[in-house]
Amino acid sequence: MSTASQGKRRSEFRVGLVVLLLVLAAIGIRWIAADRFAGFVADQRLFVQWMQDVRVHGLSGAYLHNENIDYPPVFLAIMGGYGAIADMFGVVPQAGEMSFKFLLLLIDVLALCAAAAATSGMKSVRWRIGLLALIAFNPALLTDSVVWGQVDMLHGMLMVLAILQLPRRPWLSGLLMGLALLTKFQAVALLPVLVVYLLIRGWQHRAAKPLLLWLAGLCAPWLAALVYFGAAGALGAMIRQAYADAVGEYKNVTMNALNLWFHIVGVSPAKVDTEPFAWGLSLRAFSLLLFGAAVAFICYCVGRALLRSRPEDAVLLRAGAAINFAFFMLPTEMHERYSVPALLFVLFAVMKDKRWLVAAVALTATVFINLTVVLRMYQGGGRGRRGAPGFLANPLGFGRGGGGERGMAVAFARETGLSVSYSWIAAVNVLLLIGMLASLYLDQRLDTRSRRSPPAELTNSGIEASPSRGSS
């Protein structure tokens, strides 16, 4: 073996060792946080109840016996499997305890391992380790998962991986996207970016194979779900509870999301989004129109950037960040946690563009503050998802303790949602969204003096190499 090969292997070993230490440190921190903080116990109680329903009635039967299940089936299936394994060891998962949160810790670790694999091609080892550290020790991601007790990391990482695999393995990208949609309906926000990419590349190279492969991957898990739930007579219940009833379930303009509707445009967060707002449109309709305009703008920028042969991984990650953040910022009825997928995309955008590190740090701060102040605010176990333990003297506001019952409706009726003093966070988020959109627009305007040859991954996907037909 040559000296150069030996040196390369030693370097790879050292990097692998550092990555392993990062993962172990991330596990340690999450273990301490999960054990120290009870988190948002009301959400966890629901999850534990759903887990029990799956164990008793099966995955399809759970929807028929519990009308309050409003998540798609992937996470329920995972919880059912986790509950079965826990039962083998005599462990009964409990809300607010490690017995349940260990599942969320496992999801975080798997996501970090996927991130390590996805960043393996980075040229700069220092930047790679720094990026992985920012993901592993990110306070916002940690708060959402093992502290709060939520699972946004799961569908967020599925979406990121769907974007990263799109140019190289369209079938795998479709499969991951199908699983993301079966994990959380919020993943639908990413579909326009994926479709625009496939249509542009198919038109450029006169090849439909990547699109067909992607659609096949997308449909595979859905076909399995349709057959399974249809055979059990639970298909209608699953679709209605997990998807159809999602819009309008919470009718306030913002459900503690520090976005455009948090006092920025003079609208109280307590306002019902079916009330008139402008041009004869309700607040909900106007917000969806605004989001639609943002989606159209992002798709335009993606299309133009691809036609100008901009690096496609960078374009897709930035577009994924912008469209997910627009989904959090512009429509009504958003919860505070819906910014987590956008944060993941921003973190991965740093992998291709170091300038996005500023956005990554800023969004980490705003998401972290949004999550922690919500955890501080809610006490007890009101109806549904809005309840958490008391917060005693914990400076971050999410320690263990008890409290009286206080439901979401009461809190908003008294307009005791997040204090108006947090409007500055919403304003920073508005500026971040504007910056993301501006970055996409400016990038697609940059002229390229030379054309790249069609990416090898597209040729491998069945696209015959041919000159680009895009205009400059």
N, C-alpha and C positions, 0 to 999 in steps of 0.2 A: 504494500500500500504506500502511495506517495506521501510525501510530507504535507502537501497541500490538502490531500484527502483527510489525513489525520487531524490537521488543524481545523478543517471544516467540521469534522465529527465532534471534536472537543468543544468547538464553539456552539454547535447545536445542543450538545449535552448540557452546557452551562445555561443556555437559554431555557431549555426544558426544565432544568432544576429550578430556575427562578420562577417560571410559570407555575410549577408545582407548589413552590412555597407560597406564591400568591393565592392559589386555590385553597391551600391549607389555612392560611391566615384569614381568608374570606369566610371559610367554614367556622373558624373559631369566633370571629366577630359576630357572625349571624347566630351562632349557638348562644353566645352571651346575651345578645339583644332579644332573641326569642324567649329565653328563660327569664330575663329581667323584666320585660314589658308585656303586659297582657294584651295590649293593642285594642283593636276595634272588635270587642267581644260579640256585638250583635251580628256582624257579618260572619264571624267564625261559628256562632251558634247555628246560623242558617246552614253553613257548609257541613257542620257535623250532623245536623238533622238530615240533610240531603244524602250524606254518606250512609246514614242508617237506613234511609228509604231505599237506596240502591241495594244495600245488603239484603234487605227484607223482601223487596218487591222486584228486584232486578232493575236494569237501567231503563227499560221501556216502562215498566210498571211504576217507577218513581214519579214520572210525569203524570200518570193517571191518578195516583193517590195523593199527590201534593201539588196543588195548583199554584203554590208560591214559588216553585222552581222556575227561575227566569234566566238560567244560563243554558247555553247549548251543551250537548252531551259529552264532549271530550273531557272536560274537567271532572264531570260527574263520574265518568268511567275510571279516570285516574284515582279519584277519591274512593270509589268502590274497591279497586284493587289494593289501595293502601290500607283501607279498613280491613280487608281480608288478611293481609300480611300482619297487620297489627294484632288481629285476633289470634293468629297463630302463636304470637309471643305473649298472649294474655294482656295486651295493652288496649285500653278503651280510650280513643281520642276524645279530648275535652277541649272546649273553647278556651282560649287564653293560655293554654298549656303547651309544653313541648310535645306532648303526645300527638297533638294535631299539627303544630307548626313545623314539625320535622319534615312533613311533606313539602311545605313551602321552601324549606332550606334545601331539600333535594332538587327542587325545580331551579332554584337559584344556582346551585352548583353545576347542574347540567347546562344551564344557560352560559355560565362562565366558561365551561369546557368548550362549548360551541363557539364562543367568542375567541378563545385561544386558537382554535382550529381556523376560524375565519381570518384571523390576523396573521397567520403563519407566513403569508407571502410578503409582508411589509419589509422593505429594504432596511429601514432603520430599526435596529433592535431596541434602542432606547425609547423611541416613540412607541413601539409595540408594547413594551413593558409598561410605559406610562399610561397608555390607553387602557390596557388590561387592569391596571391598578385603579384607574378612574372608574371603571365599571365595577370591579370587585369591591371597592370601598366607597362607592357612591352613596351618600347619605339618603338621597331621595329614593333610590331603588331599594336600599335596605329597609327604609321606613315603610314603604309600600308592601313589602313582602313579609319578612319575619316579624316585624313590629306590628303593623296594621293587621296582617293576616290575609292579604289579598293575593291574586294570582295574575296580575297584569303582566308580569314578566313572561309568562308562558306564551300568550298570543302575541306579545310584543316581539319576542325573539323569533317566533315562527314567521312573522312578517319580515323581519330583517333578513333572515336566512332565505326567504322566498325571493327577495330582491337580489341578494348576493348570488344566488344560484341561477337567476333568470338568463343571463347571457350564455352560460356554460351548459346547464342542464335544465332546459325548460320544463321537462316532465317532472323533475324534482321540485322546481319552483312552484308548479301548479299543485303538486301534492301538499307541499308545506302551506300554501295559501288555502287550500281546501280545509286542512286541519285547523288553520287559524280561524277561518269562518265558523268552524264547528266548535271552536273554543270560546269566541266572543264575537258578537255581531259587529262590534266596533271595527273589526278588521276590514270591513267592506270599504272603508275610506281609502285603502291602498289600491283597490282594483283599477281605478282610472290610470294610474301611473303604469301598472303592469300591462294593461291593454294597449296604451299608446305606444309603449316600447315595442311590443310584438307587432303591431300594425305597421309602425315605421320601418322596422327591420324587414318585415315580410315584403313590404312594398319596395324597399331599396333593392332587395336581392331576389325578388320574384319567387319567393319560397313560402309555402304555407305550412311546412312541416313543423317548425318550432311552435307556431300557434296551436296546431293540432296536438302536439305533444303536451303543451302546457294545459290545454283544455282537458286532455285525457287524465293528466295528473290531478287537475282540479276536481274532476267529476268522480274519480275513483272513491275517495272517502265518502263523498255525498251519496253515491250510488249504494255503497254499503250501508250507510245510515238510513236511506230511504227504504231499502229492503228490510233491514232489521226492525225499524219502528213500524213500517207498514204491516209486516207479518204479525206484529204484536198488537195491532190496532191502536198504536199510540202516536202515529205520525202526525195527525192533526194537532194533538195536544202539545207535542214537542215543538212544532213549527209555531203554533200560536203563542206559547209561553216564552219561548226563547227568542223569537224574532218579531212576530206580528205585534205583540203587546209592548215591545220595547219603546216605541215612540208614544209619548203621551202618558207613560206610567207615572212620571213626575212632571208636573205642569209648571213649575217655577222656571223663570228665565235662566237661572243658574242654580245648580244644587251644590253650592259652595265652591264652584270652580272660579278661580280668579281670572276671568276672561273679559271679553269685550262688554258683557252684560253685567259686570259687577261695578255699577255706578259710573262706568266710563262714559256712557252715552246718556246719563241721567235717568236710567231705569233702575228701580229698586230690585234687588235679588228676589224679593218676596212676590214680585208681580207675576201673575199668571200669564203664560205665554200665548194663550188664545185671545187675549185682548188686542184691540186694534192698535197699530203702531204708525204705519206710514203707507200712503198710496192705496188705502183701503185694505192693506194686508195686515194680518195678525203678526204679533211678535215672532211666533214660530215660523210662519211662512216667509217673513222678511229675512229671518236668520238663515233659513235654508237657501233662499235666493242668494244671500251674501256668500254662503259657503259654496254654492254652485258656481258663482263668479270666480271665487278663489281657485276652485278645481279646474275651471276652464283655463285660467291664467297659468296655473302650474303645468297643465298638459301642453299648452302652447309652448311654454319655455322648454319643456322636456323634448318636444318634437323638434323645435328649432335647434336645440343643443345637439341632438343626435344627428340631425341633418348636416350640422357643421362639424361633425366628427369629434365632438368633445368626448373625453374619457367617460365611457358609459357607466362604470361602477360609481364614479363620483356623482354623475348626474342623477342616477337613480336613488342613491342614498340621500342626497340633498332634497330631491323631490319627495321622497318618502318622509323625511323630517318635516318638510313644509306642509304637506297635505295632512299628516297626522296632527300637526300643531294647529292647522286651520280648523280641523274637525273639533279640537278642544276649544278653540278661541271663538268661533263664529256661531255655530248652532246653539239654540237654547237647550235647556234640560241637561247640561253637561255636569258630571260629577268631577270632583277634584282629582280623582285618580286617572282620568282619561288622558292626562298629559304624559303618562309614563311611556307609552309606545313612542311618542314624539321624542322624548328624551333619549331613548335607546337609539333611534335613528340619528339623532344629532351626535351622539357619542361615536357611532360608527362612521359618520361623515368625516370625523377628524382623521380617520384612517386614510382617507384620500385627499383631504384638504386641511392642513394644519390651521388655517385661518378660522376654521369652525370651532376651534378650542375655546374661543371667547364665548360663543353661543352655548357650548356645552357647559361651561362653568356657570354662566348666568342662568341657564334653564335649570341646572341642578339646584341652584339656590332658590329659584322661585317655586319649583315643584316641592322641594323640601319644606319650605315655609308654608305653602298651601296645605300640605298633608299634616304637618305638625299642629297648625292652629286649628284645623278641624278636629284632630284628636283631642286637643285641649278643650274644645268647646262642648262636645257632646258627652253627656253622662247618662248612666243608666242603660236601659234597654228598651227604647221605644219601639214602635211597630216597624217591622222590616229592617232595613239596613242601617238606620240612623241611630246608633247607640254605641256607647263605649264605656269603659270603666271610669271611675273617678280618678282625679289626677293628683291629688294630694300635693306634695311639695316638689314634685319632679319638675325641674326647670324646662325640660322639653315638652312636658305636658302629657306624656303617654305612659305613666307608670301604673302599677296595680292599685286597686282600691275599689270601693263600692260607691254607689250613688243612687239617688232617687230616679224614678221613671220620668223621662221627658221625651216625648216623641218629636218627630220631625215637623209635623204639622203645627204643633204648639210653638216650636222655636221660630218658624217662619211667620206664623200669625202675629207673634210679638215682635217680628223683625229683629230677632236676636241671632240671626245668622252671623257670618263672619263680620267683624267690625268694619265700618267704612274706612277706618284707618289703614286697612290693608289694600286700599285702592291703588296705592303706589306699586304694589306687586302686579296688579292687573295692568297698570300702565306700562311697566317694564315688559310684561308679556306681549302687549300690543307692539311695542318697539321691536321685540325679538321676532315677531311674526313678519313685520314689515321688512326687517333686515333679511330674513330668510327668503322672502319673495323677491326682494331687490337683488340678492345674490344670484338667484336663478335667472332673473331677467338679464343682469349684466353678463353672466357667463355665456348665455346663448348669443349675445351680441358680439362677443369677441371673434374677430376674424382669424381664420387659420390659413396660413399661406401654403401649407402642404396637406395633402390628404393621406390619411392612414389607409392601409389596406384593410379589407374587412377582417374583423377579429377572427382568430383561429377557432374560438369556441363556437362562432356562428357557423363556420364551415363544418365543424364536427357535428353540429346539430342538424345538418342536412341542407344548409344554405350554400349554394355554389358561389365561390368567390367571383365577384364582379364589381366594376367601378361603382362608386356611390352615385346616385342620381340626385342627391340633395343639392340645393342651390346654396351658395355662400352669401 
